[in-house]
Amino acid sequence: MPQLLSSSLPLPAARALRRLGHDLALARRKRRISTADMASRLFVSRDTLWRLEKGDPSVSMGTLATALFILQLHDRLSHLAAPGSDELGLNLEEERLPQRIRRA
């Protein structure tokens, strides 16, 4: 991971990226796709693929999205920050509801 990015990335986010990278590598291996074939299908170098699979935050979101598409996991991408599953947002919204509503 480049020093500048790793120092500015919160530790839980860095861990989540490493886990995502590990999961992508596992999904690729389960599908019996070699690193050379996967990199070729992504139009990136094998080095970039390895960085993606290590959770390097400097790999582009487009490369991640394409990797998910190749692995047929792209439908999950659109649900990452879905409002219906945002518990903190839902709780904050509920706290802001008025106690009473008065007629005008």
C-alpha positions, 0 to 999 in steps of 0.5 A: 500500500502506498505510504500516503494512502495507507496513512490517511485511510482509517484502520477499519476501512483498510481492513475492509479493503484487505478483506474485500481483496482476499474475498475477490482472490478467493472468488477468482480461484473458485472459478478457476481463473488464473491471475494472467486470465483475470488481468487480461479480462480486466485490461490491467497488469498482473501487478494491478490485479495483485494490488486489488487482491491485497486491498490496495486503496489506490486501485481504481473503483472501475477496476473493482467494478469490472472484477466484480462483473467478471466474477458475476458479483456486480449486483452486490456493488449497487447495494453497498450504501443502500439507504434501506440498509443504512442503520445509522442513517435510519436511526438518525432520521427516526430521532429527528421525527417530531413528537407532535404534529400541530395543525396549521 
